[in-house]
């Protein structure tokens, strides 16, 4: 369609995409509250990319803590589509975008100059002609990449690139926020465990001091030395002392551990 009608249609499509993008950003932000489901969150991102952007397939690759990418979400779970994302653990724009922290694209697999021959073959089989990837990056931290495949050759339109970056930025903030929350929860759990352990150790010290007629400093030294000599954890040993376990009877010599 050309002329005024074509212009109106183009403006209408732009307006619809902008509205859809706004709704998606709100939805992604809302999903981040509380104990959100990370996998469902990333599937939502991939699905909205296919709905709103210049792409027919979308997938999210995240970096494992040990430095290896893995596919965590795709808008299409068909085996041939999943293979397109899985291969990028080793080669492809998704991997390059993650490593470099910059967008990567290839406008035409048929041109034959792609640096990823295996990806080109798989893409052609699946019916895709072009690909582009956006890094999931916040400041200097790269956590992965969003990869999109197009059925038609050509670079993605700039509106799609900007929209993809906006959604990826929200998703990346969400991922890093979840990591911080998880680390904080682990720290709280570790601190609580340490506090609980300390209580048990204090009880064990008091019991040993009373049974052996020594002060608590000496009692603690005996507990610690006994644990080390037998390759035991001090907290576990203290727990057995508190529960009057027969396993630690020799700690008391002739005094015993029972009332």
Secondary structure, DSSP 8 states (H G I E B T S, - for coil): --HHHHHHHHHHHHHHHHHHHHHHHHHHHHHTSSS--HHHHHHHHHHHHHHHSS-SEEEEEEE-TTS-EEEEEES---HHHHHHHHGGGTSSHHHHHHHHSS-EEES-GGGS--S-HHHHHHHHHHT--EEEEEEEEETTEEEEEEEEEESS-S---HHHHHHHHHHHHHHHHHHHHHHHHHHHHHHHHHHHHHHHHHHHHHHHHHHHHHHHT--HHHHHHHHHHHHHHTT--HHHHHHHHHTT-GGGGGGGGGG-S--
